Amino acid sequence: MTRSEWMLTFVLRWVGTVASLAFIAVIMPRAWMAACHEWLGLGPFPEGPIVEYLARTLSMFYAFLGLLFWLASRDVRRHADMISVFGGLLLVFGVSVLVIDIVLVMPRFWIAGEGPMTVLIGSLFLVLAGRVRAETDVEELL
């Protein structure tokens, strides 16, 4: 395993593990969700089924992405193209989320962490998958 393969595998598994932790929010009691919301300084947790629906389904989506990242990490050479697609999508998502966070006037820590971190992760996926592809191409020439 090359250094680039090892680094890409590590990043995919780290991000995959963190994203998979979002499954906790899918099953946590609503009272815990409300307490987290208030602890983050976002005020009282809004009433209505759509809020809880969106929180739980988005959390499930993140958990599914985490599982996909773990699966891709099992063979980064074979999945380098798909990992690059993940990276590109994360770049678009990160920029979009940053704009949304700013427009909605989310707390500064949220704005600084969510969008930029997603852009960083997407960039790592793109760069490392590109290196893996390049190293694989060189090996095939030899």
C-alpha positions in Angstrom: 0.0 0.0 0.0 1.4 3.4 -1.0 1.5 6.4 1.3 -1.3 8.0 -0.7 -3.4 4.9 -0.5 -2.8 4.7 3.3 -3.7 8.4 3.7 -6.8 8.2 1.6 -7.9 5.0 3.5 -7.3 6.8 6.8 -9.3 9.9 5.8 -12.2 7.9 4.4 -12.4 5.8 7.5 -12.0 8.8 9.9 -14.7 10.8 8.1 -16.9 7.7 7.7 -16.7 7.0 11.4 -17.6 10.5 12.4 -20.4 10.7 9.8 -21.8 7.3 11.0 -22.1 8.8 14.5 -25.0 10.8 13.2 -27.1 7.6 13.5 -27.3 8.5 17.2 -29.5 11.4 16.3 -31.9 9.1 14.3 -32.8 7.2 17.4 -32.3 9.7 20.2 -35.3 10.9 22.2 -36.7 14.3 21.1 -35.9 15.7 24.5 -32.2 15.0 23.9 -32.4 16.6 20.5 -34.0 19.7 22.1 -31.3 19.8 24.8 -28.5 19.6 22.2 -30.2 22.4 20.2 -30.3 24.7 23.2 -26.8 23.8 24.4 -25.4 24.8 21.0 -27.0 28.2 21.6 -29.6 27.8 18.9 -32.5 28.7 21.2 -35.6 26.5 21.9 -36.0 23.5 19.6 -38.9 24.3 17.2 -42.2 22.4 17.4 -43.7 20.5 14.6 -43.1 17.2 12.9 -41.2 18.6 9.9 -38.3 19.8 12.2 -37.8 16.4 13.8 -38.3 14.6 10.4 -35.6 16.8 8.8 -33.2 16.3 11.7 -33.6 12.5 11.7 -33.6 12.0 8.0 -30.5 14.2 7.5 -28.8 12.4 10.3 -29.6 9.1 8.6 -28.2 10.4 5.3 -24.9 11.4 7.0 -24.7 7.9 8.6 -25.3 6.3 5.2 -22.5 8.5 3.7 -20.3 7.3 6.4 -21.0 3.7 5.5 -20.3 4.4 1.8 -17.0 6.1 2.8 -16.0 3.0 4.8 -16.9 0.7 1.9 -14.9 2.8 -0.5 -11.9 2.7 1.8 -11.7 -1.1 1.5 -10.1 -0.7 -2.0 -9.1 2.9 -2.7 -7.5 1.9 -6.0 -10.6 0.4 -7.4 -12.9 3.1 -6.0 -10.6 6.1 -6.8 -13.0 7.5 -9.4 -16.0 7.2 -7.1 -14.0 8.8 -4.3 -13.2 11.7 -6.6 -16.9 12.1 -7.3 -17.5 12.2 -3.5 -14.8 14.8 -3.2 -16.4 17.0 -5.9 -19.8 16.7 -4.4 -18.5 17.6 -1.0 -16.9 20.7 -2.4 -20.2 21.8 -3.9 -22.0 20.9 -0.7 -19.5 22.6 1.5 -19.7 25.9 -0.4 -23.5 25.7 -0.5 -23.7 25.0 3.3 -21.4 27.9 4.0 -23.6 30.3 2.0 -26.7 28.9 3.7 -25.1 29.2 7.2 -24.2 32.8 6.5 -27.6 33.7 5.1 -29.4 32.1 8.1 -27.0 33.8 10.5 -25.9 30.6 12.2 -23.5 30.9 15.1 -19.9 31.7 14.2 -18.5 28.4 15.3 -21.0 26.7 13.1 -20.2 28.8 10.1 -16.5 28.3 10.6 -16.7 24.6 11.1 -19.3 23.1 8.8 -18.8 24.5 5.3 -15.0 24.9 5.5 -14.5 21.5 7.0 -16.6 19.9 4.3 -14.6 21.7 1.6 -11.4 20.5 3.2 -12.6 16.9 3.3 -13.8 17.1 -0.3 -10.4 18.5 -1.3 -8.6 15.7 0.5 -10.7 13.1 -1.3 -10.0 14.7 -4.7 -6.2 15.2 -4.1 -5.6 11.8 -2.6 -7.7 9.9 -5.0 -5.9 11.7 -7.8 -2.6 10.6 -6.4 -3.7 7.0 -6.0 -4.9 7.0 -9.7 -1.5 8.5 -10.8 0.5 6.0 -8.8 -1.6 3.2 -10.2 -1.1 4.4 -13.7 2.7 4.6 -13.2 2.7 1.0 -11.7 0.8 -0.3 -14.7 3.4 1.3 -17.1 6.2 -0.4 -15.3 
